[in-house]
Amino acid sequence: MHFPTLIDSGLVDWTIYTYVFYLLFVVTMTAKAAWANLSIVPRVLLVPAALVAVLMDVIFNLIPATLIFLDLPRELLFTKRLDRYEAQGAGWRYTVARWLCQNLLDPFQQGGHCTPQ
């Protein structure tokens, strides 16, 4: 019996993974923004989603992002990788990172999600 691994997964699997990862990112950022106003019940319900999002972030950064950017990660999390590319200020990785941040990540966090150093 063969059990598929993350490396064996096909394009459809990674597309679904990326979509679920993105949805969990949006949920996590929304929860973060509302945290002070939440009672214990939604907090307890949202923490597991945030933990899964972080785990998915690490896996996404290690496998798909490495293939997308043709560059091994120096950071644990995908956003930190994007921050590094944005800080470069030029090149195709910068262009892709800037687009991802402006269009998919920054709108869901007050002040923006990406913070190039």
Protein Blocks (a to p, Z undefined) as FASTA:
>chain_A
ZZddfklpcfklmmmmmmmmmmmmmmmmmmmmmmmmpcfklmmmmmmmmmmmmmmmmmmm
mmmmmmmnopacfbfbfklmmmmmmmnopajklmmmmmmmmmmmmmmpghijbdcZZ
